[in-house]
Amino acid sequence: MGKKNIRRDHPLGLYLHIPFCKAKCAYCDFYSLARSEEKMDAYTAALQRHLVEVAPQADCHIVDTVYFGGGTPSYLGVKRLTELLKTVKKHYRLAKEPEITVEANPDSACDWKALRALRRAGVNRLSLGVQSTDDALLQAIGRVHTFAQVQEAVAAARRAKIKNLSLDLIYGLPGQTMAQWEKTLQDAVDLQPEHLSCYGLKLEPGTPLFARQGELTFPDDDAQADMYLYAVETLEDFAKPGFASKHNLKYWLLQEYAGFGPGAHSDFGDVRYGYLRDIDRYIAGELVLSERETISRRERDMEYIMLRLRTTEGMNIREFENRFRRRFDPLGARLEVYADHGLAQRTEQGWRLTPRGFLVSNQIIGG
């Protein structure tokens, strides 16, 4: 008798990079291409081929999240996105209720019928890149939408019966004041999304904002810290349990994910790798890696600590010791010192950083 085939349902997230957008934002360091619509069909076909090729490696996995990131995935159009989802459903084993997210800019998400078609195809989470509700600030960072279009997109999503809506916001924008940040937060809360993501602006080399930093005025580190702490305090009672992005949490919980497309990254099969940022070679079927590394157990356990401490739930001592077969006591003693300074706090299961601890998390974790 042959050996019985035993399936192990390891959770797996799929990330599909859609590099197309209407215009490149002044702060964007992601691989994205403006005015390249003529490549969309060929690129969609290349993504489908890639998905099919990798599928056998995911035979022991069950896909519980699918994330279309960009670029501006909604700019690819409903028909192409639907075809990609069909390929995923045909060649991968999906969880009973997988989280399927599409990122969108407000100006490309105002058609409620298109959003309804995406929902019917399986999309159950929409992530809108709002960034600010101040039109002057939006223009300063190269965004092509207005706050009126944000409101229109939110109304369209609700009419399309999308019940998991997330809004992205950025603080620390050029010339941004605390009053403007406060208004953006209030405007966002008034739209009643299920989730808000707030990011501090980071000036990346090679971007227009990086090149112009000498002629622009940005909130300094203290001002950005104040904006962050204000957001934490303001949104403390806003957060709705169960609506954090399950896919994005995979990055923080060291769970497996497989990326598809130029510039996409993966942590799959104990190997971390990324694809070359070259759409033409990708369309031609050349799956060229830009990086590849096998992560040692020692590196994994340090990553676990670094990433988990930065989550609101914090790290679980028992889980750490069971997973990595080493004692947590040495780091625990250090965290006791940080707790005395209000930067860390004990939880029922372990440790987490306080909001002020988040601001100096690099020093805490690397100290």
Secondary structure, DSSP 8 states (H G I E B T S, - for coil): ---------EEEEEEEEE-EESS--TT--S--EES-GGGHHHHHHHHHHHHHHHGGGGTTEEEEEEEEEES-GGGG-HHHHHHHHHHHHHHS-EEEEEEEEEEE-GGGS--HHHHHHHHHHT--EEEEEEE-S-HHHHHHTT----HHHHHHHHHHHHHTT---EEEEEEES-TT--HHHHHHHHHHHHHT--SEEEEEE----TTSHHHHTTTTS----HHHHHHHHHHHHHHTTTT--TT-S-HHHHHHHTT--EEEESTT-EEEETTEEEEE-S-HHHHHTT---EEEEEE--HHHHHHHHHHHHHTSSS-EEHHHHHHHH-S--HHHHHHHHHHHHTTSEEE-SSEEEE-HHHHHTHHHHHH-
